[in-house]
Amino acid sequence: MDAVTTFGQNLLGPVWLPVWTLVKIVCILVPLILGVAYLTFIERKVIGYMQVRIGPNRVGPAGLLQPFADVLKLLLKEVIVPTGANKYLFFIAPVLSIAPAVAAWAVIPFAPQAVLANVNAGLLYLLAMTSIGVYGVILAGWASNSKYAFLGALRSAAQIVSYEIAMGFALVGVLMAANSLNLTDIVRGQEGGILHWYAWPLLPLFVVYVVAGIAETNRHPFDVAEGESEIVAGFHVEYSGVAFAVFFLAEYMNMFLIAALAATMFMGGWSAPFPFLNNVAGGLLGDGFLWLAIKLSFVIFIFLWVRATFPRYRYDQIMRLGWKVFIPVTLVWIVFIGAMMQTRFAWLFH
Amino acid sequence: MAEIRNYTINFGPQHPAAHGVLRLVLELDGEVIERADPHVGLLHRATEKLAETRTWIQSVPYMDRLDYVSMMCNEHAYCMAIERLLGLEVPLRAQYIRTMFDEITRIMNHLMWLGAHSLDIGGMTTFLYCFREREDLFDMYEAVSGARMHAAYYRPGGVYRDLPERMPQYRAQHTRNEATLRDMNSNREGSLLDFIDDFTRRFPGYVDDYETLLTDNRIWKQRTVGIGVVTPERALALGFTGPMLRGSGIAWDLRRKQPYEVYDKMQFDIPIGVNGDCYDRYLVRVEEMRQSNRIVKQCVDWLRQNPGPVITDNHKVAPPHREAMKSNMEELIHHFKLFTEGIHVPPGEAYAAVEQPKGEFGVYAISDGANKPYRIKLRTPDYVHLSALDEMSRGHMIADVVAIIGTQDIVFGSIDR
């Protein structure tokens, strides 16, 4: 790695840094987008098997080319702008919703050294980025000039704002446990096996975080923003073709992000659940990237499982759950760990 | 200051939860329903008028297409009306077959309802589970009548033909290997009755599966308890029948109150609700599926023991045997008259109602003695239930309207006729 850096610096001088960053961005984005593509496939397969059917199996061997067929279809479709829609906002909206979902990946550590931006305020950056996503939804609903889309946007805005708070509080717990906002440090704080994960001392926060994450990404059973049987498709009801694909991509990208964050902050990130496994995985695939992927897949599987099992909440019930259950729970637990950290049980919470 | 107006939204006719072509004009205050105005007529096919231009028997298939998820029950009411006009006795075996298929239809309808209702509320898995079982029921329809949905199996005076001795089996295909094929055909080795018997054994377990997913689920309860409450008095005043009425706590069931066919010989319970909300109606219908299963079982046991004719031997109503027709002058004349003119029904009027899965389905027939009805009036339960939608959904939210449409078990084929 060092050799590459020195070679590049000799070759390009000061231009090397942006070029090298771009290369890293591509290295993160390409697998990510491929991952999203296959997440849609795996989702259909997993839910299919849960629902006594087999899911897509026609395109390519065992249906493995299905995501590409979907992408191709969406690319070839016409993007229809509804009459009376605000054309500029209509197209800015999907961009606004995908950009933060992608940008947030800058601070996710894939391995001890593999992070695009090792910033100290990583957690704050993440909170900031994920909350920008809601603007895309609001703009989409507003610009579509459709009543259903508008209702969906209103629901979604209220929901995301409420769950952001619970999520933020859950992260405050992590911050207290790790004494750092830097995600790499947070993972380092959990090194040494499954017993050191923050998921145990912060169990209520972990649960709240995962549930709030489902709500944050507008996934079932909190998908009132696009509640199919109520407001048809909610905020993106008027979108078609590529514009729709971008929203779709953003939703799945956010799912990945929430899962990656859950893995990073509560489940020890790249480190192995048992220390002696660190080298096994390291030998196979980078510095523990494999473990991050496994943990991430586990959280995503829970997302899919929940989707196949539960009916959908009503909009006001979601708000009630957010404000009357999650926020109090997180607050109480933060105060509790804060108090415990002053006692001699402090070691339990670090 | 800007004037504050209510938000008026067009819910349907192209809406995933509109159950067909319901156009619902909703007036909203935020998300709260101020007024729900159902518009019907988008699927109107003039069935009643068409029946006036067809012979009596030609209208039987139209009845399938009214409530297209409880086909045979519709036929049943129509055939019963004709039988009342004719003063015709139906052979006992035919009565048992009708009872059995009415209950199979009830299970079929309730499975469809449960699937759609839970899908509306967001539980996708139940929908697919229900359709798995519906498939078996469709196979029973197919085995007995040749058609999976629009059976046209009942006839004035009985049923079209006796139950088949052999259950049709799946055939080999390149996508199925030997073991799969054997597995798929394992319960189809015997007669139709064996297959139905096997189904009645399996079915309670399936219902348990649905209940595991829904009955005690917190979200399901939050979405249905206290939603669309109808008091017993209002339910009677609004003309509710079937599970909608029983959900409100009134034990009214035509199978008990005015027994037709062999329901008076059957052992079954009539579940009733307490609060009259969506959850109670859900529980009532789920229990009805279990009770229907019981009835089907009893019919199967009887039908195994008692062979016999399945259609009346009055050849002015039912066609004679083919061999008899070929060898016997009188039968030939009957055959000719029946297939050219159809049935002649004496002048008069009659009303026949059955406890269709959705409620009381009635046929009011007037005959002037010709081979066609003078007038047919159909009384469908969903039409009555839909008219209460406004009352049931006022003050609820949009998501609850979806639950209420689901709980009413609406099918537009029978609302618009």
Interface residues (C-beta under 8 A of the other chain):
Chain A: I47 M50 Q51 V52 R53 K147 Y148 L151 R155 H220 P221 D223 V224 G227 E228 S229 E230 I231 V232 R307 A308 T309 F310 P311 R312 Y313 R314 Y315 D316 Q317
Chain B: Y7 I9 N10 H15 P16 A17 E31 S118 L119 D120 I121 G122 G123 M124 T125 L128 Y129 R132 L213 L214 N217 I219 W220 Q222 R223 M397 I398 A399 D400 V402
